Amino acid sequence: MEGDKKGFPYRLQWISNIIKHGLFWHGVRNNLARIGLDFMPYYWVQEATSAIDPPQIRGTDKNFEISIFGREEIEYIQNTIIGIEEKDLIEDLKNGEICIGLKNKETIAAYMLIKRRPFYFRKRYFNLKPYESYLHSMYTFEVYRGKGIAPYLRYHSYKLLEKEEVTTFYSVSEYFNKSTIKFKKKLNSKPIRLYLNVRLFKRWIWNFTLKKY
């Protein structure tokens, strides 16, 4: 399987995509965070709040298969994608999280993670009930973008959880990440809270509630 880390040409394409998908301010925020000035406004979102027409993958290639990913796939993802070096996805699996992914002829096209237990997000506590879940870390590999894969995989994650009587799906959408907000709208998602997390030099942390919907 070929990875996304391809040196300077890949980085140029990465910058182009940031501008193309309305992620300029998202990139600015990330760069400020790297020097210790981390200001992150984000929505706490409930997804699939009403019935959804099943999303379809665009294009003529329909040879995609959904599966639960294990250690082999996780290690490939961890070693391939720029920007997730600090995340310990293997530890997430050990803690009971589910990694659901989509493959195209044995090549990973996309993946996401699912929490079923209460957790902290940037020092804010979220208490999940037995029928609730938290969906996070959605990622589509570059070659498969523009095909509607993110909503397709997300929809099937709902169906997987419903088999286990999990009927409420939450997630976080960063305020400046317009691409994420756009794809979640296709899944009849609604914001519940607008929060702000401030972290200075990885030492001082504050959490604020800016708005309730």
C-alpha positions in Angstrom: 0.0 0.0 0.0 1.4 3.4 -0.9 1.3 6.1 1.7 0.5 9.8 1.8 4.0 10.9 3.0 5.6 11.8 -0.4 7.9 14.7 0.5 7.8 18.2 -1.0 5.3 17.6 -3.9 2.9 16.2 -1.4 3.2 19.2 0.9 2.5 21.6 -2.0 -0.6 19.6 -2.8 -1.5 19.6 0.9 -1.3 23.4 1.0 -3.4 23.7 -2.1 -6.1 21.5 -0.6 -6.2 23.7 2.6 -7.0 26.7 0.5 -9.4 24.8 -1.9 -11.5 23.4 0.9 -11.8 26.6 3.0 -9.3 25.5 5.6 -7.0 28.5 5.6 -7.9 29.7 9.2 -7.9 26.0 10.3 -4.3 25.9 9.1 -3.5 29.2 10.8 -4.9 27.9 14.1 -2.8 24.7 13.8 0.4 26.7 13.1 -0.2 29.0 16.1 -0.8 25.8 18.2 2.7 24.5 17.2 4.3 27.5 18.8 2.3 27.2 22.0 -0.7 29.5 21.3 -3.5 27.0 21.0 -7.0 28.5 20.7 -9.5 25.9 19.6 -13.2 26.8 19.2 -15.3 23.7 18.4 -18.8 22.4 18.1 -20.1 19.5 20.1 -22.3 17.9 17.5 -25.1 15.3 17.4 -25.1 13.4 14.2 -28.0 11.7 12.3 -30.7 13.6 14.2 -33.2 12.6 11.5 -33.6 10.0 8.8 -30.8 9.9 6.2 -30.8 8.7 2.6 -27.9 6.2 2.4 -24.9 8.1 0.9 -23.4 6.6 -2.2 -19.7 6.6 -3.4 -19.3 8.7 -6.5 -17.5 7.3 -9.6 -17.6 4.1 -11.5 -15.4 2.1 -9.1 -17.7 0.5 -6.6 -15.2 -2.1 -5.3 -15.2 -0.9 -1.7 -15.6 -3.0 1.5 -16.2 -1.9 5.0 -14.4 -3.7 7.8 -13.2 -3.4 11.4 -9.5 -2.5 11.4 -7.0 -4.2 13.6 -3.4 -3.7 14.5 -2.0 -4.2 11.0 -4.1 -1.5 9.5 -3.6 0.8 12.4 0.2 0.6 12.2 0.0 1.4 8.5 -2.1 4.4 9.2 0.1 5.6 12.0 3.2 5.3 9.9 1.7 6.9 6.8 -0.4 10.0 7.5 1.3 13.3 8.2 0.3 15.0 11.4 -0.8 12.1 13.6 2.6 11.1 14.9 1.6 12.1 18.4 -1.6 10.0 18.5 -1.3 6.5 19.9 -4.0 4.7 17.8 -2.8 1.3 19.1 -3.5 2.4 22.6 -7.0 3.5 21.5 -7.7 0.0 20.4 -6.4 -1.4 23.7 -8.8 0.9 25.5 -11.8 -0.6 23.7 -12.2 1.8 20.8 -13.5 0.5 17.5 -11.7 1.4 14.2 -14.0 1.1 11.2 -12.5 1.6 7.8 -13.1 1.3 4.1 -10.8 -0.5 1.7 -10.6 -0.4 -2.1 -9.1 -3.7 -3.4 -7.2 -4.2 -0.2 -6.0 -0.5 -0.1 -7.1 1.6 2.7 -9.3 4.4 1.5 -10.6 5.9 4.8 -11.0 5.1 8.5 -12.5 6.5 11.7 -12.6 5.7 15.4 -15.5 5.1 17.8 -15.6 5.6 21.6 -18.2 4.0 23.8 -17.0 5.1 27.2 -16.8 8.5 29.0 -13.7 10.5 28.0 -11.9 13.8 28.2 -11.4 16.0 25.2 -8.8 18.7 25.8 -9.5 18.4 29.6 -13.3 18.7 29.2 -15.2 15.7 30.4 -17.9 14.0 28.3 -20.0 11.4 29.9 -21.3 8.8 27.4 -24.3 6.7 28.3 -24.6 3.1 27.2 -26.7 4.1 24.1 -24.3 6.9 23.2 -21.1 7.0 21.2 -18.4 9.5 20.1 -17.1 9.3 16.5 -13.7 10.8 15.8 -10.5 10.9 13.7 -12.2 10.5 10.4 -9.6 10.5 7.6 -9.9 9.9 3.8 -6.7 9.2 1.9 -5.9 11.8 -0.8 -6.5 9.7 -3.8 -10.0 8.8 -2.6 -11.2 12.4 -1.8 -14.0 13.9 -3.7 -15.9 10.7 -4.0 -18.3 11.1 -1.0 -16.4 8.5 1.0 -16.6 10.3 4.4 -20.4 10.4 4.6 -20.6 6.9 3.3 -18.3 5.5 6.0 -20.0 7.5 8.7 -23.5 6.3 7.7 -22.3 2.7 7.9 -20.7 3.3 11.3 -24.2 4.3 12.5 -25.6 1.0 11.3 -22.9 -0.9 13.0 -23.6 0.8 16.3 -27.3 0.4 16.0 -26.8 -3.3 16.0 -25.4 -2.9 19.5 -28.4 -0.7 20.5 -26.3 2.5 20.3 -28.6 5.1 18.9 -27.0 8.5 19.6 -23.9 9.7 17.8 -21.7 12.6 18.9 -18.7 14.2 17.5 -16.5 17.3 17.6 -16.2 19.7 14.7 -13.5 22.3 14.8 -15.0 25.8 14.1 -12.6 26.6 11.3 -12.7 23.1 9.7 -15.3 23.9 7.1 -14.7 20.7 5.2 -15.8 18.6 8.3 -18.8 20.8 9.0 -19.9 20.5 5.4 -19.8 16.7 5.3 -21.6 16.4 8.6 -24.5 18.6 7.4 -25.1 15.9 4.8 -25.8 13.5 7.7 -28.4 15.8 9.3 -26.1 16.8 12.1 -26.8 19.6 14.5 -24.5 21.5 16.9 -25.4 21.3 20.6 -22.7 23.5 22.1 -20.0 25.8 20.9 -16.9 25.4 23.2 -13.6 27.2 23.3 -10.4 25.5 24.6 -7.4 27.6 25.3 -4.0 25.9 25.8 -0.9 28.0 26.3 2.5 26.4 25.8 1.0 23.0 26.7 1.0 24.1 30.3 -2.1 26.3 31.0 -5.5 25.1 29.9 -9.0 26.7 30.1 -12.4 25.6 28.8 -15.3 27.9 28.1 -18.9 27.4 26.8 -19.6 30.1 24.2 -23.1 29.1 23.1 -25.8 26.5 23.7 -28.1 25.6 20.8 
